Every structure is written in C-alpha cells, then in structure tokens.
Amino acid sequence: MLYLNVRYKFAAPDHAGPVAGGIIAASAMPMGQLMRRDFRKHPYLQHRLLDPQLYLASLDPNVARGSVVNLATFPWFARHEVPAYDSEKHGTLAQWKTDNADALVASWPRKPFSGQAAIEAAVRAAVQCQLELGCNAVILPTPMTTVATQHFTTETEWIDVGLAVCKELRVTLPIFATVALSDTVLRGVPPHEHPLLHTITNQIASREQLAGAYLVLEQTGDDQYVCTVRDSLLSLLVVTDDLVRGASRQVIVNYVGTFGAVLAAAGASIWSSGYYLSQRRMKLADFDEKMGLAKPRYFSLGLAGDVGIERDLQWFFQKGFGEKLFTKTEAGEVVQAALAAGTYPQSVPEWEFRPNNIQAAASHYTEAVSRFGAALRSLEPVKRVELVHRWLAGAVRLGEALKTAGPKSYATEIVHQPVWLDVFEEWRRRADM
C-alpha cells in the first residue's frame, strides 16, 4: 500500500485516492514544531510513521544549512541548549530560526553518536518521540551503510541498543530497523552473492523483536526521478524477498518512487513516494540549498514514468499514443479532454508548464500511484507478481514506441523501463514466482 512521503506540508494533494498513511521525514521541520502539529486535520495521517533519518548525519552544514538546522533539533543528532520552537513563546518559526540557527549548526557533529551511553540516549529520544507522536510503528535509527562501514557492525550496534530501549520502555508497537544503503556498496557484486546483503538480512531475521526493516536507498549517481542502476534495484528486490519470504518479516520501503510497486510484488507491505523529486529518491546532494522550482510533469501509469508536458504530451497525443499514455484521475481528466478538443494547453492553466504550477500534476500522480498500490494490495502474492510483470512489459513496449516517435524533452522517462523489467524477471526466476 502507498504511504505519502511527508515533507513540510502535511495536506495530501487533492483527489489523492486511497493513500493509506504517511511517513514523516525528520528533516521536514524542527522537532518542536512537529510535536505541536495537529494530525486530526489530515485523515490519511491517522496511520503515520516517523523516519528518524539518522542516515543524514553526515550532511554538510555549509551547503545544507536548512536541513541541518531542522535535524539538529532532534536529540538523536546533536546536543545543544537551544529551546524547542514554541509559537506561543517564540513568535514565528522564521524568527526562531534566525535567532538560533547558528547555535544549531555549531552543534552539528556531522557523524552519528558513538559509545554505548551516547547511542542509548539518542535511540531513547527517537523511540520516545515516535511514541509521543502516536506512530503506528517504531523505526529505529541507524547510520547509513557506506563503503567505509560496509560490515554492518555499527548499524547492528544501534539496532541492538534500540531493541533494549524498546524492551525497557515496554513498546508494544511493531519495531523496524532502518536499513539505509548507499548505492556505492552495491555496485560490481551480483546482489544474490553480495555478502553485505546476506549479513543484513541475517541480522534482521535473527532478532525476534524486529517486525522487519525500513529500507532506504541513497542514489549517489542517478540524477533522474527514477533509479536506473541495475545492481541497486535488484539488491532491493533481494533484500525484500529474503526478509518477507525467507524470514517472514515485513519491509517498508521509501525513496524509490514507483519502483515501490515492483517491490510490493516482492512482498513489501508499504512503499512511500510523492510527486516531488525529493519524495521519489534519497540523495544527499538533494539536501544542498539550491535555487529551483518544480515544474509539472504528467505521470503515465502505462509508461511507469513521467511524460514532459511542455512539448511531449501534445506531440505523443498527435502521434496516436494518447490512450496508452493516459492514466484516468480526476486531476488528469481535464488534460485528456483538452487534448481531444484541440484546446490544450490554453484551456487548462492548472497544467500550464511554468515553475511551481504543480498542484494538479501532484494530485494526478498521487491518485494514480495510490490506486495502483491499493489494487496490488488486494491481490494474492502470485497474482500481484503477474500483474507487475505485465505492467512492466507493457511499459517497455510503450517506451520503445515513444522512442521511435521522438520525444522532444528530457522530462519524458523512457530509459528505465527495460532495466526494471530485467531485474524483476531475474528476481522472479530465482524466486520461482
């Protein structure tokens, strides 16, 4: 099922479809502000999780100052004397940040805490925060697994301390261990033979208190909305399958966009995404403060990707691909109607290609993927696998046809589909599904 990857704005896009819940990013806002938010205003957030995001501990405050200021307010990242933001005491959030940002940045260690006592204090704070927020499960914070830490020993230390803290606090919620993998550790080794992946799944499976893993991939080299790195994608399938079928555990996956639906076929119970680039992938460089505004893109479920709307959507419609590209949603119907009437784009200003005009596109994307996620969830595992295979095979055929027609912008995604189908078919052969 689909959970929204929640940033600063909690409101779901209009006509969001059957969104099952949300995963709130710690980097979205200061802890004091988060703790005072009213979840009752947003029905989908009755089912909510908090991602502690300890894997962001290495962010450089010189280029990611805004995110560091937010994260440093959470006690599992840093120690400081800055008072938690309280609108009644401190006025606007902007003023509070102006007054305290330097102190928060100065407290930022650029690495996770080390030592038993410090780790225990950090994990305790993360667990208690999630309990106070009324989360449906606890996600234990663990550092990013990189080339320098690829034996998973530090991560295991954090997990074990977390389990001990949960036992002491008598936590009855499901407990998930964060598994945050940099794709640098996955390259060049066949995923089915990768010793690190076997170590990770064995460590998760051997701890009875764990309900499963919260899986995050850092994409260091991919600059697209979708991941195209074969080793990384197949690694996610291997880890998910090993934990779900092999160890009867659950997997929650975030930051892989619509590939989350592929992982749902392999057994992931929750996958999280959103319209923005920062909701579809996790890349440390994305936290750098850069100027730029999102522009609308048309998500096509049949293509398993986006279509550029500045020129490509109209071009492909004229070439006869409309019915294959269209995904029926409330926000998207107006585009289809305008194209059919020959009045696009003048008659649909909500889909005009201009900066920050993304409300309709976000609503369309969210409704499309949430309905697809709900449909997958309703199927038994074998039929789910079959549906995803047909979906990916159809996306490959459509992508090849669009290449022949000649896309006119880089925004149309027609590269990743063969990679997704290839890794899915390899996983399926090995899993005998």
Beta strands, then each sheet from edge to edge (+ up, - down):
strand 1: 2-6
strand 2: 21-25
strand 3: 48-51
strand 4: 138-140
strand 5: 175-182
strand 6: 212-218
strand 7: 250-254
strand 8: 270-273
strand 9: 297-300
strand 10: 305-308
sheet 1: 3+ 2+ 1+ 8+ 7+ 6+ 5+ 4+
sheet 2: 9+ 10-
end
